[in-house]
Amino acid sequence: MARSSEFLPLDDLALRAVIGPGSRHVALIEDAFKVLIEAPGGGVAINGSARDRAQARRVIEDVAERAGGGGDLDEADVRAAVAAAIGGGEARSRTGVALPVGRRGPIAPKTPAQARYLEALAACELTFGVGPAGTGKTFLAAAWGASLLRRGEVDRLVITRPAVEAGERLGFLPGDLNEKVDPYLAPIWEALNDILGPDDVRRRRDRGEIEAAPIAFMRGRTLSHAFIIADEAQNLTRLQMKMVLTRLGEGARMVVTGDPSQVDLLNARDSGLAHALTLLRDVKGVGIMTFEARDVVRHALVERIVRAYDSDAAQARGGAQP
């Protein structure tokens, strides 16, 4: 196929975003579409076949648009734009949701799946975010809860998860309740610190606006005017899942996140997450967002790892059939 070149003008801000730190962004685009991209000044020259140039141009225009909007942009955004160009979809879906500005810039969905997740959080009293690690389901849940708290739409943010170790026995943990629970909630604290800042998180925890509680401490409570995050829900038993879901009080909202492929219970069939998804799929007020390997935004290698494990699991299921 004949190869030729076209020039795409860009301002300095967009050009820096397209090239990326250490030319990593432009290298991702070149590798994906087998094009050569040069920056002679005032824009980029794209050399390749007509089809490859068109796909690369879509990615470059999306990256440039995001850079012009002042959003935080990294390799995950470029990979999402590449995947959308290859699949013929939109790199990002525009949503009307209001999210806080994190310490590294505005928080926005990186993929169409993340955008649909935020739309579900806005529309539903109970939302399930289900899928592999690295898809942003916990981070966006924390961001959404932080935005509600900042706007005064809820009085507190309640975070809970089962204290189930991932194949290890950690034994007795010293300290008060917060010190015992915090190690299990590290991903959420990291997200909230990134969004609100450690000092604001600390102040809100001292005032009781942000609360961490183990699953066992949820029984008997009615959580009104609160946003509840139930994380690592694949490790909830069916009875625990029912108990947590029925804590919703007046003016409360809840998001349940988990990865059904990473159940740490002794008997994986005891997991209440898959059961709840089947049972509540058609219930009014419940939203379900299922992420896939292609939605991973953590690191390119994480997506490939997830795909390899998914393939192995599919082969195992096929071999188990009579």
C-alpha positions as CSV (number, residue, x, y, z in Angstrom):
1,M,0.0,0.0,0.0
2,A,1.3,3.4,-1.0
3,R,2.7,5.6,1.8
4,S,2.6,9.3,1.8
5,S,2.7,12.2,4.3
6,E,0.3,14.8,5.6
7,F,0.8,17.7,8.0
8,L,-1.5,18.4,11.0
9,P,-1.0,21.9,12.5
10,L,-1.0,22.1,16.3
11,D,-0.3,24.8,18.9
12,D,2.5,24.4,21.3
13,L,0.4,23.0,24.2
14,A,-1.2,20.3,21.9
15,L,2.2,19.5,20.4
16,R,3.8,18.8,23.7
17,A,0.8,16.6,24.8
18,V,1.0,14.6,21.5
19,I,4.7,14.1,21.9
20,G,4.6,13.3,25.6
21,P,7.3,13.0,28.2
22,G,10.3,11.4,26.6
23,S,8.4,11.1,23.3
24,R,6.4,8.2,24.9
25,H,3.0,9.4,23.6
26,V,4.0,9.7,20.0
27,A,5.8,6.4,20.2
28,L,2.5,4.7,21.3
29,I,0.8,6.2,18.3
30,E,3.5,5.2,15.9
31,D,3.6,1.6,17.2
32,A,-0.2,1.3,17.0
33,F,-0.6,2.4,13.4
34,K,2.8,1.7,11.9
35,V,3.3,5.4,11.0
36,L,6.2,7.8,11.3
37,I,5.4,11.0,13.1
38,E,7.8,14.0,13.0
39,A,7.5,17.4,14.5
40,P,9.1,20.0,12.2
41,G,7.4,22.9,14.1
42,G,3.9,24.2,14.2
43,G,2.4,20.7,14.1
44,V,3.2,17.1,13.2
45,A,3.9,15.3,9.9
46,I,2.3,11.8,9.7
47,N,3.8,9.4,7.2
48,G,2.1,6.1,6.3
49,S,-0.8,4.6,4.4
50,A,-4.0,6.5,4.1
51,R,-5.8,4.3,6.5
52,D,-3.1,4.3,9.1
53,R,-2.7,8.1,8.8
54,A,-6.4,8.6,9.3
55,Q,-6.4,6.5,12.5
56,A,-3.3,8.2,13.8
57,R,-4.8,11.6,13.0
58,R,-7.9,10.7,15.1
59,V,-5.8,10.0,18.1
60,I,-3.7,13.1,17.7
61,E,-6.8,15.3,17.4
62,D,-8.3,13.7,20.5
63,V,-5.1,14.2,22.5
64,A,-4.9,17.8,21.3
65,E,-8.5,18.5,22.2
66,R,-8.0,17.2,25.7
67,A,-4.8,19.1,26.2
68,G,-6.6,22.3,25.1
69,G,-9.3,21.7,27.7
70,G,-6.8,21.7,30.5
71,G,-7.3,18.1,31.5
72,D,-4.6,15.9,33.0
73,L,-3.3,13.7,30.3
74,D,-1.1,10.6,30.5
75,E,-0.2,7.4,28.6
76,A,-3.5,5.8,29.7
77,D,-5.4,8.6,27.8
78,V,-3.3,8.0,24.7
79,R,-3.9,4.2,24.9
80,A,-7.7,4.8,25.3
81,A,-7.7,7.1,22.2
82,V,-5.7,4.5,20.3
83,A,-8.2,1.7,21.2
84,A,-11.1,3.9,20.2
85,A,-9.5,4.7,16.9
86,I,-8.9,1.0,16.2
87,G,-12.4,0.1,17.3
88,G,-14.1,3.0,15.5
89,G,-15.6,4.4,18.6
90,E,-15.3,7.6,20.7
91,A,-12.2,7.9,22.8
92,R,-14.1,9.6,25.5
93,S,-17.8,10.1,26.0
94,R,-18.9,13.6,27.1
95,T,-20.8,13.6,30.4
96,G,-22.5,16.3,32.3
97,V,-21.2,15.0,35.6
98,A,-19.4,17.3,38.0
99,L,-16.2,15.9,39.4
100,P,-13.6,17.7,41.6
101,V,-10.3,18.9,40.5
102,G,-7.6,16.7,41.8
103,R,-4.1,17.8,42.7
104,R,-2.9,16.9,39.2
105,G,-5.7,18.6,37.3
106,P,-9.4,18.0,36.4
107,I,-10.7,14.5,36.8
108,A,-12.4,13.2,33.8
109,P,-13.3,9.8,32.3
110,K,-10.5,8.3,30.3
111,T,-12.6,5.7,28.4
112,P,-16.2,5.4,27.2
113,A,-16.7,2.7,29.9
114,Q,-15.6,5.1,32.6
115,A,-17.9,7.8,31.2
116,R,-20.9,5.3,31.4
117,Y,-19.9,4.4,34.9
118,L,-20.0,8.1,36.0
119,E,-23.4,8.4,34.3
120,A,-24.7,5.4,36.3
121,L,-23.3,6.9,39.5
122,A,-25.3,10.1,38.7
123,A,-28.5,8.4,37.8
124,C,-28.7,5.4,40.2
125,E,-29.1,5.1,44.0
126,L,-27.1,1.9,43.9
127,T,-24.3,1.3,41.3
128,F,-22.2,-1.8,40.8
129,G,-18.7,-1.2,39.2
130,V,-17.4,-4.6,38.2
131,G,-14.3,-5.7,36.3
132,P,-10.6,-6.3,36.4
133,A,-7.9,-4.3,38.3
134,G,-6.8,-1.1,36.8
135,T,-10.0,0.1,35.2
136,G,-10.5,3.0,37.6
137,K,-13.7,1.7,39.2
138,T,-12.6,2.4,42.8
139,F,-10.8,5.7,42.0
140,L,-13.9,7.1,40.2
141,A,-16.2,5.9,43.0
142,A,-14.0,7.8,45.5
143,A,-13.9,10.8,43.2
144,W,-17.7,10.8,42.9
145,G,-18.1,10.5,46.6
146,A,-15.7,13.3,47.2
147,S,-17.6,15.5,44.8
148,L,-20.9,14.9,46.5
149,L,-19.3,15.6,49.9
150,R,-17.7,18.9,48.6
151,R,-21.0,20.1,47.2
152,G,-22.9,19.2,50.4
153,E,-25.2,16.7,48.7
154,V,-24.3,14.1,51.3
155,D,-23.2,14.6,54.9
156,R,-20.6,11.9,55.0
157,L,-18.6,9.4,53.0
158,V,-18.7,5.9,54.4
159,I,-16.1,3.3,53.2
160,T,-16.2,-0.3,53.9
161,R,-14.8,-3.6,52.6
162,P,-14.3,-7.1,53.9
163,A,-11.2,-7.8,55.9
164,V,-10.1,-10.8,53.8
165,E,-6.4,-11.2,53.0
166,A,-5.4,-12.0,49.4
167,G,-4.0,-15.5,50.2
168,E,-2.1,-14.4,53.3
169,R,-2.7,-14.5,57.0
170,L,-1.6,-11.1,58.4
171,G,-2.4,-12.0,62.0
172,F,-3.2,-9.4,64.7
173,L,-2.9,-5.8,63.6
174,P,-2.1,-3.3,66.5
175,G,-3.8,0.1,67.1
176,D,-7.3,1.5,67.2
177,L,-10.1,0.7,64.7
178,N,-8.9,3.1,62.1
179,E,-5.3,1.7,62.3
180,K,-6.7,-1.8,61.9
181,V,-8.9,-1.0,59.0
182,D,-6.8,1.5,57.0
183,P,-4.4,-1.1,55.5
184,Y,-7.3,-2.8,53.8
185,L,-8.6,0.5,52.4
186,A,-5.2,1.8,51.1
187,P,-6.5,2.2,47.4
188,I,-9.4,4.4,48.5
189,W,-7.2,6.5,50.9
190,E,-4.7,7.0,48.0
191,A,-7.5,8.1,45.7
192,L,-9.0,10.5,48.3
193,N,-5.6,12.0,49.1
194,D,-5.0,12.5,45.4
195,I,-8.4,14.2,45.0
196,L,-8.9,16.2,48.3
197,G,-5.3,16.3,49.6
198,P,-4.1,14.5,52.7
199,D,-4.8,17.5,55.0
200,D,-8.5,17.8,53.9
201,V,-9.0,14.1,54.2
202,R,-7.5,14.1,57.7
203,R,-9.8,17.1,58.8
204,R,-12.9,15.4,57.4
205,R,-12.1,12.1,59.1
206,D,-11.6,14.0,62.4
207,R,-15.0,15.6,61.9
208,G,-16.7,12.3,61.0
209,E,-17.4,13.3,57.4
210,I,-15.3,10.5,56.1
211,E,-15.6,7.2,58.0
212,A,-14.0,3.8,57.4
213,A,-15.8,0.8,58.9
214,P,-15.3,-3.0,58.5
215,I,-18.2,-5.0,57.2
216,A,-18.9,-6.4,60.6
217,F,-19.6,-2.9,62.0
218,M,-22.2,-2.2,59.3
219,R,-24.9,-4.5,60.8
220,G,-27.8,-2.8,62.4
221,R,-27.0,0.7,61.0
222,T,-29.1,3.0,58.8
223,L,-26.9,5.3,56.7
224,S,-28.9,8.4,55.8
225,H,-27.6,11.3,53.6
226,A,-24.4,9.3,53.0
227,F,-22.4,8.0,50.1
228,I,-21.3,4.5,50.8
229,I,-18.4,2.7,49.0
230,A,-18.3,-1.1,49.4
231,D,-15.0,-2.1,47.9
232,E,-13.6,-5.5,47.1
233,A,-17.2,-6.8,47.1
234,Q,-16.2,-10.1,45.5
235,N,-15.1,-11.1,49.0
236,L,-18.5,-10.5,50.6
237,T,-20.6,-13.6,51.3
238,R,-24.2,-13.5,50.1
239,L,-25.5,-12.7,53.6
240,Q,-22.9,-9.9,54.0
241,M,-23.9,-8.5,50.6
242,K,-27.6,-8.4,51.5
243,M,-26.7,-6.8,54.9
244,V,-24.6,-4.1,53.3
245,L,-27.1,-3.2,50.5
246,T,-29.9,-2.8,53.0
247,R,-28.0,-0.2,55.0
248,L,-29.2,2.5,52.6
249,G,-31.2,5.2,54.4
250,E,-32.9,8.4,53.3
251,G,-30.9,10.5,50.9
252,A,-28.1,7.9,50.7
253,R,-26.4,6.4,47.6
254,M,-24.0,3.5,47.3
255,V,-21.4,2.1,44.9
256,V,-20.3,-1.5,45.1
257,T,-17.0,-2.3,43.4
258,G,-15.3,-5.7,42.8
259,D,-13.6,-8.1,40.5
260,P,-15.3,-11.5,40.3
261,S,-12.1,-13.1,39.1
262,Q,-10.3,-12.3,42.3
263,V,-12.4,-14.0,45.0
264,D,-10.3,-14.7,48.1
265,L,-13.0,-16.6,50.1
266,L,-12.3,-20.2,50.9
267,N,-15.2,-21.2,48.6
268,A,-15.4,-18.9,45.6
269,R,-19.1,-19.9,45.1
270,D,-19.9,-18.2,48.4
271,S,-19.2,-14.8,46.8
272,G,-22.3,-12.5,47.0
273,L,-21.2,-10.2,44.2
274,A,-22.2,-12.5,41.2
275,H,-25.3,-13.4,43.1
276,A,-26.3,-9.8,43.6
277,L,-25.6,-8.9,40.0
278,T,-27.9,-11.6,38.8
279,L,-30.6,-10.8,41.4
280,L,-30.7,-7.1,41.0
281,R,-30.0,-6.5,37.3
282,D,-33.5,-5.4,36.5
283,V,-34.3,-3.7,39.8
284,K,-35.3,0.0,39.4
285,G,-32.6,2.4,40.8
286,V,-29.8,-0.1,40.3
287,G,-27.1,0.5,37.7
288,I,-24.4,-2.1,36.7
289,M,-21.3,-1.2,34.8
290,T,-19.1,-4.1,33.7
291,F,-15.5,-3.2,32.7
292,E,-13.3,-5.4,30.5
293,A,-9.6,-5.8,29.9
294,R,-9.7,-3.2,27.2
295,D,-10.8,-0.6,29.8
296,V,-7.6,-1.0,31.9
297,V,-6.0,2.4,32.3
298,R,-3.3,1.6,34.9
299,H,-0.5,0.3,32.7
300,A,-0.4,-1.2,29.2
301,L,1.1,-4.4,30.7
302,V,-1.8,-4.7,33.1
303,E,-4.2,-5.0,30.2
304,R,-2.1,-7.7,28.6
305,I,-1.9,-9.6,31.9
306,V,-5.6,-9.4,32.4
307,R,-6.2,-10.7,28.9
308,A,-3.8,-13.6,29.5
309,Y,-5.6,-14.6,32.7
310,D,-9.0,-14.3,31.1
311,S,-7.9,-16.5,28.2
312,D,-6.5,-19.1,30.6
313,A,-9.8,-19.0,32.6
314,A,-11.8,-19.4,29.4
315,Q,-9.7,-22.4,28.4
316,A,-10.2,-24.0,31.9
317,R,-13.9,-23.6,31.7
318,G,-14.0,-25.1,28.2
319,G,-11.9,-28.1,29.4
320,A,-14.2,-28.7,32.4
321,Q,-17.2,-29.2,30.1
322,P,-18.2,-32.8,29.5
